[in-house]
């Protein structure tokens, strides 16, 4: 049987909004303190700060729908946690014909639109008129609940994958620190000062088998644009790549990259070529962010990067340059001068640890394997986000009704 048509309703007819208020005292650590809900806390990036609420404080409950009203991200929707609402946010009340979770997803589906319609010459804020004109579908209450269940199940899966990625990153960071300062002995174990001999070095304590060398001894550092002039941009030309053109998974966004002429590209080709294992390092503007280069496509390299070509064991040296150890070394060097740059001369004299070649290969392989595990998990996360987007577009627009989809989505429920 064909599902019954459902009506569209403007938000102005079904909601009231209540804006948060500044606290009486912030921070406040005495007995009657309450948690202050900020956008950063609701995004999971910061802890909630304890405050003394004012007499007119707006208190919200878990699951309430709240909207960031003021600021650069005005128009962002959140599900509340219990606490006191920040003064930059509003709580949106809806009538009881809407399921709480369904209502949240229905308005969340308008988030990009609303964020693009903010107003104000100073601090941007949500346009109340535009918010009121937004229309959402009013399904029967049971159908709303089913839609919310499907979408919340995907959200739970996304949260689990994100937690796994964070755990994998912590493991990899710890492993990098251990492998790049202690290494792997002949039995495949990470060395310890309790069981192995170590020595002092410019890089701190390192195994006695290692030595320290300047980067230029084993890695060729090349300035891809020695005249430091950015080639003229052309339409339909060759991508001109810097560290900012790399995506989180290590791929390159060629589509949105600057394009330069064939002549500019061939000028670089006459000076150097890119080989398997080569990577770039940002030397000005965005400093650092080592990024491995593909060899299967044509592109030119930005004047803002250094091309690093390891003569051997490229994975080991890539991970060393990518390590927090090197990030701190570079940061100290930058802050010791008036110029925010890390040029090719500094790069060539940067200290490197040098285990024997066999150990370097083992360390590089272990860290490459850890990175591959994390990238595969990120791909799973991308698939879930794509699934959620498709479900929201279909279910919240009425394009597909939830009844025939229940069986299709059993795999994720």
KEVOBA-248045 format. One record per residue: x, y negated, z of N, C-alpha, C in turn. Coordinates in steps of 0.02 Angstrom, whole numbers, plus 50000, padded with zeros to 5 digits. Example, Ala and Ser with C-alpha at 12.3 -4.5 7.8 and 13.67 -1.06 7.14 Angstrom:
# residues 2
 n_east n_north  n_up ca_east ca_north ca_up c_east c_north  c_up
  50660   50284 50390   50615    50225 50390  50660   50165 50390
  50642   50112 50354   50684    50053 50357  50645   49998 50394
***
This chain:
# residues 413
 n_east n_north  n_up ca_east ca_north ca_up c_east c_north  c_up
  50042   50060 50000   50000    50000 50000  50044   49937 50000
  50027   49888 49959   50066    49827 49954  50060   49787 50019
  50118   49764 50047   50114    49725 50109  50074   49661 50100
  50041   49640 50152   50002    49578 50151  50048   49518 50143
  50027   49470 50100   50066    49409 50091  50071   49371 50157
  50128   49338 50168   50136    49299 50230  50144   49225 50213
  50125   49183 50260   50125    49111 50247  50192   49079 50266
  50207   49023 50234   50264    48982 50252  50241   48927 50299
  50282   48913 50350   50264    48862 50398  50322   48814 50408
  50308   48749 50408   50360    48699 50421  50377   48700 50496
  50441   48690 50511   50462    48690 50581  50427   48636 50621
  50414   48579 50591   50384    48524 50629  50316   48544 50659
  50283   48595 50630   50218    48616 50654  50222   48667 50711
  50281   48695 50721   50285    48751 50769  50339   48742 50822
  50380   48689 50818   50435    48683 50866  50434   48617 50903
  50466   48618 50961   50484    48556 50996  50558   48562 51013
  50592   48506 51017   50664    48507 51031  50678   48469 51096
  50729   48492 51132   50748    48461 51195  50824   48455 51196
  50849   48394 51200   50921    48382 51195  50955   48390 51263
  51014   48421 51262   51053    48429 51322  51076   48362 51351
  51097   48363 51413   51117    48301 51448  51188   48309 51476
  51224   48252 51482   51291    48256 51512  51286   48279 51585
  51335   48317 51610   51333    48339 51679  51349   48282 51727
  51329   48289 51790   51345    48238 51840  51419   48238 51857
  51451   48297 51854   51523    48302 51868  51553   48360 51829
  51609   48347 51797   51641    48398 51755  51717   48391 51759
  51754   48443 51777   51730    48508 51801  51708   48504 51874
  51677   48557 51897   51651    48559 51966  51656   48631 51990
  51691   48642 52046   51705    48711 52067  51674   48730 52134
  51626   48691 52156   51595    48706 52221  51536   48754 52212
  51503   48769 52267   51455    48825 52269  51398   48818 52220
  51372   48759 52209   51314    48750 52165  51333   48733 52093
  51393   48752 52072   51414    48740 52003  51375   48786 51956
  51365   48763 51894   51334    48803 51841  51376   48799 51778
  51368   48849 51734   51408    48851 51673  51380   48803 51621
  51426   48766 51589   51408    48716 51539  51419   48746 51470
  51366   48751 51430   51369    48786 51366  51391   48738 51311
  51452   48748 51286   51478    48709 51231  51481   48752 51167
  51487   48721 51108   51493    48760 51047  51552   48809 51048
  51609   48787 51075   51668    48830 51076  51656   48892 51119
  51620   48883 51174   51603    48940 51217  51556   48988 51180
  51506   48961 51147   51457    49003 51114  51486   49038 51052
  51539   49009 51024   51574    49043 50969  51622   49096 50995
  51631   49100 51061   51675    49150 51090  51747   49130 51093
  51762   49065 51083   51832    49043 51080  51857   49015 51146
  51813   48991 51189   51832    48962 51253  51788   48990 51308
  51812   48983 51370   51770    48999 51427  51723   48941 51441
  51667   48955 51472   51621    48902 51491  51650   48866 51552
  51644   48800 51553   51670    48761 51609  51616   48752 51662
  51633   48762 51726   51584    48749 51779  51573   48674 51789
  51510   48654 51797   51494    48583 51806  51442   48575 51861
  51435   48514 51884   51378    48496 51927  51325   48466 51882
  51268   48501 51872   51216    48475 51827  51185   48411 51853
  51163   48368 51808   51125    48309 51827  51053   48329 51843
  51016   48282 51869   50946    48296 51888  50902   48312 51828
  50923   48289 51769   50883    48301 51708  50915   48354 51663
  50957   48397 51691   50992    48448 51652  50943   48494 51616
  50962   48516 51557   50922    48564 51518  50954   48633 51528
  50917   48678 51559   50942    48746 51571  50912   48793 51520
  50955   48835 51492   50932    48882 51440  50942   48954 51464
  50906   48999 51432   50910    49070 51449  50942   49109 51392
  50965   49169 51407   50992    49213 51355  50940   49221 51299
  50962   49211 51237   50918    49222 51180  50882   49161 51155
  50882   49105 51194   50852    49043 51168  50889   49021 51104
  50853   48989 51059   50885    48962 50999  50907   48890 51012
  50971   48877 51001   50996    48809 51011  51032   48787 50947
  51036   48721 50939   51062    48691 50877  51112   48637 50895
  51170   48639 50863   51220    48586 50872  51194   48524 50836
  51180   48471 50874   51147    48413 50846  51196   48359 50823
  51252   48352 50858   51300    48299 50843  51369   48328 50829
  51408   48293 50787   51477    48313 50775  51489   48341 50705
  51551   48358 50692   51571    48380 50624  51536   48444 50602
  51516   48486 50649   51481    48549 50632  51406   48545 50646
  51379   48485 50650   51307    48477 50663  51267   48518 50613
  51216   48553 50639   51176    48597 50597  51189   48671 50609
  51235   48686 50655   51252    48756 50670  51205   48783 50724
  51176   48842 50711   51130    48873 50759  51166   48924 50802
  51145   48930 50865   51173    48979 50911  51117   49014 50949
  51133   49074 50973   51090    49106 51023  51119   49089 51091
  51078   49062 51134   51102    49037 51199  51122   49094 51246
  51167   49077 51291   51178    49117 51351  51153   49075 51410
  51140   49107 51465   51112    49071 51522  51161   49017 51545
  51136   48956 51554   51179    48901 51576  51147   48834 51564
  51189   48782 51569   51167    48712 51560  51187   48690 51490
  51140   48662 51454   51151    48644 51384  51193   48581 51378
  51245   48583 51334   51288    48525 51322  51248   48468 51289
  51274   48407 51298   51238    48348 51275  51238   48341 51199
  51279   48380 51164   51281    48377 51090  51233   48427 51058
  51195   48464 51099   51154    48518 51073  51081   48509 51093
  51036   48543 51056   50965    48543 51073  50940   48615 51078
  50891   48624 51122   50855    48688 51124  50793   48680 51080
  50779   48732 51040   50721    48731 50996  50669   48779 51024
  50613   48752 51047   50557    48792 51070  50512   48808 51011
  50487   48869 51008   50438    48886 50956  50377   48917 50990
  50322   48919 50953   50261    48947 50984  50267   49023 50989
  50220   49054 51026   50226    49125 51042  50205   49172 50986
  50191   49144 50927   50176    49188 50870  50241   49212 50835
  50298   49189 50860   50362    49208 50831  50403   49249 50881
  50431   49303 50857   50480    49342 50895  50544   49300 50903
  50572   49298 50964   50631    49256 50977  50689   49270 50929
  50705   49334 50922   50762    49352 50878  50747   49337 50805
  50686   49352 50784   50668    49338 50715  50673   49263 50701
  50648   49222 50748   50650    49150 50738  50722   49126 50730
  50766   49152 50772   50837    49132 50767  50865   49148 50697
  50853   49209 50673   50879    49227 50607  50847   49185 50551
  50782   49170 50560   50747    49132 50508  50776   49062 50501
  50793   49029 50557   50823    48962 50552  50898   48966 50536
  50931   49018 50560   51002    49027 50544  51012   49032 50469
  50963   49059 50435   50966    49067 50362  50969   48999 50327
  50950   48945 50362   50951    48878 50334  51013   48838 50355
  51059   48871 50389   51114    48834 50420  51157   48795 50370
  51178   48828 50316   51221    48794 50267  51185   48733 50237
  51122   48741 50223   51083    48685 50196  51081   48628 50246
  51066   48644 50308   51059    48592 50359  51125   48556 50373
  51180   48594 50374   51246    48564 50385  51265   48517 50329
  51238   48529 50269   51253    48485 50213  51208   48424 50209
  51160   48419 50255   51112    48363 50253  51117   48319 50314
  51173   48321 50350   51180    48280 50410  51184   48206 50391
  51168   48163 50438   51167    48091 50425  51205   48054 50480
  51216   47990 50470   51251    47949 50519  51316   47922 50491
  51329   47857 50501   51389    47826 50475  51449   47839 50519
  51438   47854 50583   51492    47870 50628  51495   47945 50640
  51473   47967 50698   51470    48038 50713  51410   48069 50677
  51420   48118 50634   51363    48148 50598  51315   48183 50645
  51252   48184 50628   51202    48219 50669  51148   48248 50624
  51111   48295 50651   51058    48327 50613  51003   48276 50598
  50979   48278 50536   50923    48235 50516  50859   48268 50539
  50825   48237 50586   50765    48267 50616  50710   48278 50564
  50705   48233 50516   50654    48239 50464  50667   48300 50420
  50730   48309 50401   50749    48367 50360  50738   48432 50398
  50757   48432 50462   50745    48492 50503  50671   48509 50505
  50630   48459 50515   50558    48471 50519  50527   48497 50455
  50558   48481 50398   50531    48503 50333  50551   48575 50315
  50598   48604 50352   50619    48673 50338  50559   48720 50347
  50552   48767 50300   50497    48815 50303  50524   48885 50317
  50490   48920 50361   50506    48991 50373  50443   49033 50364
  50454   49096 50349   50397    49141 50337  50369   49167 50403
  50304   49171 50406   50270    49195 50466  50241   49264 50452
  50283   49315 50464   50260    49384 50459  50219   49401 50521
  50187   49460 50519   50155    49484 50580  50209   49495 50633
  50190   49491 50696   50238    49498 50750  50276   49564 50746
  50243   49621 50734   50281    49684 50729  50332   49683 50672
  50314   49652 50615   50362    49650 50559  50421   49604 50576
  50407   49549 50611   50461    49505 50633  50510   49544 50677
  50483   49583 50723   50525    49622 50769  50568   49672 50731
  50540   49704 50679   50578    49752 50640  50635   49718 50601
  50620   49659 50573   50671    49621 50537  50728   49602 50584
  50709   49577 50643   50760    49557 50692  50802   49617 50714
  50771   49675 50720   50807    49735 50741  50859   49754 50688
  50840   49752 50625   50888    49769 50571  50947   49721 50572
  50933   49656 50575   50986    49606 50572  51030   49607 50635
  50999   49618 50693   51039    49620 50755  51083   49682 50757
  51060   49737 50726   51101    49798 50722  51164   49785 50681
  51156   49749 50625   51215    49731 50585  51260   49684 50625
  51231   49636 50661   51271    49591 50702  51312   49629 50755
  51281   49678 50785   51316    49718 50835  51375   49755 50804
  51364   49782 50744   51419    49816 50708  51475   49767 50691
  51457   49706 50671   51507    49655 50657  51548   49638 50719
  51514   49631 50776   51549    49616 50838  51598   49671 50857
  51577   49734 50847   51621    49790 50862  51683   49791 50817
  51673   49777 50752   51729    49775 50706  51776   49717 50723
  51748   49659 50740   51789    49601 50758  51830   49616 50821
  51800   49650 50869   51837    49669 50929  51893   49718 50913
  51880   49764 50866   51932    49812 50845  51989   49776 50810
  51973   49727 50768   52026    49689 50733  52069   49651 50783
  52037   49620 50833   52075    49585 50884  52121   49632 50923
  52096   49692 50937   52137    49742 50972  52195   49764 50928
  52182   49776 50864   52235    49795 50818  52288   49741 50812
  52266   49678 50813   52314    49622 50808  52358   49619 50871
  52328   49630 50930   52367    49630 50992  52418   49686 50991
  52397   49745 50968   52443    49802 50964  52501   49786 50917
  52484   49758 50859   52536    49743 50809  52585   49690 50835
  52558   49638 50868   52601    49585 50895  52649   49613 50947
  52623   49656 50992   52666    49687 51042  52718   49732 51010
  52697   49770 50960   52742    49815 50925  52797   49777 50888
  52779   49721 50857   52829    49679 50824  52882   49656 50873
  52860   49632 50931   52908    49609 50981  52955   49665 51002
  52928   49724 51013   52970    49781 51034  53018   49802 50979
  52991   49812 50919   53032    49839 50864  53085   49789 50841
  53069   49725 50842   53115    49675 50815  53166   49651 50866
  53160   49673 50929   53210    49656 50979  53244   49717 51009
  53211   49775 51005   53238    49837 51034  53252   49890 50981
  53210   49892 50930   53221    49939 50875  53202   50011 50892
  53220   50056 50846   53204    50127 50852  53270   50166 50853
  53277   50210 50903   53339    50249 50908  53337   50309 50860
  53389   50350 50862   53395    50405 50814  53341   50459 50824
  53307   50457 50882   53254    50506 50896  53184   50478 50881
  53181   50418 50854   53117    50387 50837  53083   50352 50894
  53119   50340 50949   53090    50306 51007  53113   50233 51010
  53070   50190 51038   53089    50120 51048  53140   50118 51105
  53195   50083 51094   53248    50079 51145  53225   50042 51207
  53258   50058 51262   53248    50023 51325  53316   50011 51357
  53322   49956 51394   53386    49942 51427  53400   49992 51482
  53350   50029 51504   53361    50081 51555  53395   50143 51525
  53387   50152 51460   53414    50214 51429  53463   50200 51372
  53470   50137 51351   53514    50120 51296  53556   50059 51314
  53611   50050 51280   53654    49993 51292  53631   49933 51250
  53629   49875 51282   53611    49812 51250  53667   49762 51260
  53665   49708 51222   53716    49655 51228  53684   49587 51218
  53718   49535 51242   53694    49467 51231  53710   49446 51159
  53666   49403 51132   53676    49378 51063  53641   49311 51057
  53652   49275 51002   53615    49212 50991  53540   49221 50990
  53516   49283 50980   53445    49298 50980  53421   49327 51046
  53464   49327 51096   53447    49358 51160  53476   49428 51164
  53449   49469 51206   53474    49537 51215  53453   49581 51156
  53502   49614 51126   53489    49659 51069  53529   49723 51079
  53509   49778 51046   53547    49840 51051  53620   49830 51029
  53666   49866 51060   53737    49858 51044  53752   49877 50972
  53709   49919 50942   53719    49939 50873  53704   49883 50823
  53669   49832 50845   53648    49779 50800  53700   49723 50799
  53698   49683 50746   53734    49619 50747  53687   49565 50722
  53710   49503 50725   53670    49445 50705  53706   49410 50648
  53668   49396 50594   53697    49364 50535  53653   49306 50512
  53681   49259 50474   53638    49208 50445  53596   49238 50388
  53536   49212 50381   53489    49239 50331  53520   49244 50262
  53560   49195 50244   53588    49192 50177  53633   49250 50160
  53656   49289 50210   53700    49347 50196  53662   49404 50163
  53597   49411 50178   53559    49468 50151  53496   49447 50112
  53480   49384 50114   53420    49360 50080  53438   49299 50037
  53420   49302 49974   53430    49245 49930  53372   49196 49940
  53388   49135 49960   53337    49083 49969  53339   49035 49911
  53283   49027 49876   53281    48988 49814  53229   48932 49821
  53249   48873 49798   53202    48818 49792  53170   48822 49722
  53106   48841 49718   53076    48852 49651  53067   48788 49611
  53068   48731 49645   53059    48667 49610  53113   48619 49635
  53176   48629 49614   53232    48591 49643  53227   48516 49632
  53190   48493 49582   53183    48421 49573  53130   48392 49620
  53095   48437 49657   53044    48418 49707  52987   48377 49677
  52976   48384 49613   52921    48350 49579  52867   48400 49562
  52807   48386 49586   52751    48431 49570  52731   48422 49498
  52730   48476 49458   52710    48470 49388  52640   48442 49380
  52628   48410 49325   52562    48382 49311  52509   48438 49307
  52451   48424 49334   52397    48473 49332  52365   48474 49263
  52351   48534 49238   52319    48540 49172  52259   48587 49179
  52213   48582 49132   52155    48625 49132  52172   48692 49099
  52153   48747 49131   52163    48813 49102  52235   48835 49100
  52277   48806 49143   52348    48823 49142  52366   48882 49187
  52429   48884 49207   52455    48937 49250  52445   48918 49323
  52421   48963 49366   52412    48947 49437  52478   48926 49469
  52474   48876 49512   52533    48847 49547  52523   48861 49621
  52560   48908 49648   52544    48940 49711  52586   48916 49770
  52553   48900 49825   52585    48886 49889  52556   48931 49942
  52579   48924 50004   52555    48969 50058  52481   48958 50072
  52455   48898 50058   52384    48884 50072  52337   48920 50023
  52364   48948 49969   52322    48983 49920  52311   49056 49937
  52340   49080 49992   52333    49150 50011  52272   49159 50056
  52234   49213 50043   52178    49231 50085  52202   49270 50146
  52156   49282 50193   52174    49317 50255  52198   49389 50243
  52177   49419 50187   52197    49488 50173  52261   49491 50132
  52294   49434 50121   52356    49433 50084  52348   49423 50009
  52286   49424 49984   52274    49412 49913  52279   49337 49899
  52283   49319 49836   52290    49249 49817  52226   49224 49784
  52205   49164 49804   52147    49132 49772  52172   49095 49710
  52179   49131 49655   52203    49101 49593  52153   49051 49564
  52088   49065 49575   52036    49023 49544  52041   48950 49566
  52050   48940 49631   52051    48871 49658  52120   48841 49662
  52171   48877 49638   52239    48850 49639  52247   48796 49586
  52293   48750 49599   52312    48700 49549  52339   48737 49487
  52328   48709 49428   52352    48740 49366  52404   48693 49334
  52458   48724 49309   52511    48685 49276  52523   48713 49206
  52564   48678 49168   52575    48697 49098  52619   48759 49091
  52614   48791 49033   52658    48847 49016  52731   48824 49020
  52745   48763 48998   52813    48737 48999  52841   48735 49070
  52800   48711 49118   52823    48709 49188  52835   48779 49215
  52792   48826 49196   52799    48895 49217  52864   48925 49189
  52876   48915 49124   52936    48944 49092  53000   48913 49119
  52996   48850 49140   53055    48818 49170  53075   48855 49234
  53025   48876 49274   53040    48916 49333  53066   48985 49313
  53035   49015 49263   53057    49081 49241  53130   49082 49219
  53154   49027 49191   53224    49023 49170  53271   49021 49230
  53245   49002 49289   53287    48995 49348  53284   49056 49394
  53228   49091 49396   53220    49148 49441  53163   49192 49418
  53159   49252 49445   53102    49297 49434  53080   49324 49501
  53018   49344 49505   52990    49372 49567  52993   49448 49563
  53022   49479 49614   53029    49552 49618  52987   49580 49675
  52975   49645 49673   52939    49679 49727  52973   49666 49793
  52935   49644 49844   52963    49631 49910  52979   49558 49922
  52977   49516 49870   52991    49444 49879  52932   49411 49916
  52947   49357 49952   52894    49320 49986  52912   49246 49989
  52862   49205 50004   52874    49133 50009  52864   49111 50081
  52892   49051 50096   52890    49021 50163  52877   48947 50153
  52825   48920 50186   52810    48849 50179  52863   48806 50212
  52891   48758 50174   52946    48717 50201  52924   48646 50218
  52867   48624 50193   52843    48557 50207  52766   48558 50203
  52735   48515 50242   52661    48517 50245  52641   48573 50291
  52620   48629 50263   52608    48690 50302  52674   48727 50306
  52704   48729 50366   52770    48759 50375  52762   48830 50401
  52800   48876 50370   52796    48946 50390  52747   48985 50347
  52705   49024 50380   52655    49066 50346  52686   49109 50291
  52735   49151 50306   52766    49194 50255  52712   49235 50219
  52718   49238 50153   52667    49272 50113  52700   49312 50057
  52683   49376 50053   52713    49420 50003  52684   49404 49934
  52728   49409 49884   52709    49391 49816  52695   49452 49773
  52642   49450 49734   52628    49505 49686  52673   49497 49625
  52683   49553 49590   52724    49551 49528  52682   49566 49467
  52616   49575 49476   52574    49598 49422  52539   49543 49384
  52552   49480 49401   52519    49425 49367  52565   49365 49361
  52547   49318 49319   52589    49259 49308  52566   49201 49352
  52614   49166 49382   52600    49107 49421  52666   49069 49431
  52661   49005 49445   52718    48964 49463  52716   48953 49538
  52773   48935 49567   52778    48924 49639  52782   48850 49656
  52748   48832 49709   52744    48762 49731  52812   48735 49752
  52820   48669 49744   52880    48635 49769  52883   48634 49844
  52828   48653 49878   52826    48650 49951  52845   48716 49984
  52870   48764 49945   52889    48829 49974  52961   48847 49958
  52987   48895 49996   53051    48926 49982  53037   48998 49960
  53068   49019 49906   53062    49089 49884  53118   49129 49918
  53099   49183 49953   53147    49226 49988  53149   49293 49954
  53210   49313 49933   53220    49375 49895  53270   49419 49933
  53244   49464 49977   53289    49509 50013  53327   49554 49965
  53391   49563 49978   53431    49606 49935  53419   49680 49950
  53392   49694 50009   53375    49762 50029  53325   49759 50086
  53294   49815 50102   53245    49822 50157  53199   49761 50163
  53162   49744 50111   53122    49683 50113  53068   49683 50167
  53039   49741 50182   52985    49743 50233  53011   49720 50301
  53070   49744 50320   53098    49725 50385  53107   49649 50389
  53136   49620 50337   53150    49549 50340  53086   49507 50334
  53037   49533 50298   52972    49498 50296  52942   49494 50366
  52943   49550 50402   52913    49551 50469  52954   49510 50518
  53019   49508 50510   53060    49466 50554  53041   49392 50543
  53039   49370 50480   53022    49300 50466  52950   49285 50487
  52906   49335 50488   52836    49326 50508  52826   49329 50584
  52878   49345 50621   52870    49358 50693  52863   49294 50733
  52831   49298 50792   52827    49240 50837  52896   49215 50858
  52946   49259 50857   53014    49239 50875  53039   49186 50827
  53031   49199 50762   53053    49151 50712  53009   49088 50713
  52945   49096 50725   52900    49038 50729  52925   48989 50782
  52946   49015 50839   52972    48972 50893  53037   48939 50873
  53081   48977 50839   53145    48949 50817  53133   48892 50768
  53087   48902 50721   53072    48851 50671  53041   48789 50705
  52995   48801 50752   52962    48746 50786  53012   48703 50825
  53059   48736 50859   53111    48699 50895  53154   48658 50848
  53171   48686 50791   53212    48651 50742  53175   48590 50714
  53111   48598 50699   53072    48543 50672  53067   48486 50723
  53055   48503 50786   53046    48452 50838  53111   48418 50856
  53168   48447 50835   53232    48416 50851  53250   48361 50801
  53210   48353 50748   53223    48302 50698  53160   48259 50688
  53168   48205 50652   53111    48160 50640  53069   48182 50581
  53095   48230 50541   53059    48251 50481  53025   48319 50492
  52960   48321 50479   52922    48383 50488  52931   48427 50426
  52990   48458 50422   53005    48501 50365  53057   48552 50387
  53059   48608 50351   53109    48660 50364  53139   48678 50296
  53193   48644 50279   53221    48650 50212  53261   48712 50200
  53286   48717 50139   53320    48778 50117  53386   48788 50152
  53421   48734 50170   53485    48741 50206  53474   48770 50275
  53422   48746 50310   53405    48774 50375  53385   48847 50369
  53348   48863 50317   53327    48933 50307  53387   48979 50298
  53435   48957 50258   53493    49000 50244  53536   49014 50306
  53534   48969 50355   53574    48978 50415  53534   49008 50473
  53471   49022 50462   53429    49052 50514  53456   49120 50534
  53460   49133 50599   53489    49196 50622  53441   49255 50610
  53471   49311 50588   53434    49373 50578  53468   49428 50619
  53428   49473 50649   53458    49533 50678  53472   49583 50622
  53526   49622 50629   53541    49671 50576  53554   49739 50607
  53501   49779 50614   53511    49851 50628  53541   49883 50566
  53557   49948 50571   53581    49981 50510  53523   49988 50461
  53540   50002 50399   53489    50001 50345  53434   50052 50358
  53451   50111 50382   53401    50163 50394  53351   50139 50447
  53376   50107 50500   53331    50083 50553  53287   50026 50527
  53315   49983 50487   53275    49928 50459  53218   49956 50417
  53232   50008 50378   53179    50038 50337  53124   50068 50381
  53143   50101 50436   53094    50131 50481  53050   50078 50513
  53082   50024 50536   53043    49971 50569  52995   49939 50520
  53018   49925 50460   52975    49895 50409  52916   49940 50392
  52928   50005 50388   52875    50052 50372  52822   50055 50427
  52844   50056 50490   52796    50058 50546  52751   49996 50545
  52781   49937 50536   52742    49875 50537  52697   49869 50475
  52720   49893 50418   52678    49894 50358  52616   49938 50370
  52626   49995 50403   52571    50041 50416  52520   50009 50462
  52543   49974 50515   52498    49939 50560  52458   49886 50523
  52491   49850 50478   52457    49797 50441  52404   49827 50394
  52419   49884 50364   52371    49916 50319  52309   49937 50357
  52318   49964 50418   52261    49983 50459  52216   49923 50473
  52248   49866 50490   52209    49806 50505  52173   49780 50443
  52207   49781 50385   52176    49757 50324  52115   49800 50304
  52121   49866 50314   52064    49910 50299  52005   49895 50344
  52019   49879 50408   51965    49861 50453  51934   49795 50433
  51975   49748 50410   51949    49683 50386  51904   49693 50325
  51921   49740 50283   51879    49754 50224  51811   49781 50247
  51811   49823 50299   51748    49847 50327  51706   49789 50353
  51740   49741 50386   51705    49682 50412  51675   49641 50355
  51712   49633 50301   51687    49595 50243  51624   49629 50215
  51625   49696 50211   51567    49732 50185  51506   49721 50230
  51516   49720 50296   51460    49709 50342  51433   49638 50334
  51477   49589 50327   51454    49520 50317  51414   49515 50252
  51437   49549 50200   51401    49548 50136  51333   49581 50143
  51330   49636 50181   51266    49670 50193  51219   49625 50230
  51244   49590 50282   51201    49546 50321  51174   49489 50277
  51218   49460 50236   51196    49406 50192  51140   49429 50145
  51149   49488 50116   51099    49515 50070  51033   49529 50106
  51037   49558 50166   50976    49573 50204  50939   49509 50224
  50977   49458 50245   50945    49395 50264  50910   49363 50204
  50944   49364 50147   50914    49335 50087  50850   49372 50067
  50852   49438 50073   50794    49478 50052  50737   49476 50102
  50752   49487 50166   50700    49494 50216  50671   49428 50239
  50712   49376 50240   50688    49312 50265  50656   49268 50211
  50662   49291 50149   50630    49255 50093  50566   49289 50070
  50554   49350 50094   50496    49388 50070  50510   49427 50007
  50571   49423 49981   50588    49460 49920  50578   49535 49930
  50598   49559 49988   50585    49629 50007  50552   49629 50075
  50506   49675 50083   50471    49681 50147  50504   49736 50188
  50497   49731 50253   50536    49773 50297  50513   49846 50297
  50450   49859 50284   50424    49928 50288  50461   49976 50243
  50469   49963 50178   50507    50010 50136  50581   50010 50150
  50606   49957 50184   50678    49954 50197  50699   49991 50260
  50651   50008 50303   50669    50042 50365  50708   50105 50351
  50684   50146 50303   50718    50208 50287  50786   50195 50256
  50792   50142 50214   50855    50127 50180  50909   50106 50229
  50891   50076 50286   50940    50050 50332  50952   50095 50392
  50925   50156 50391   50936    50202 50446  51011   50215 50457
  51050   50211 50404   51121    50225 50408  51156   50176 50455
  51130   50114 50461   51163    50066 50504  51127   50058 50571
  51072   50093 50581   51037    50087 50643  51048   50148 50687
***
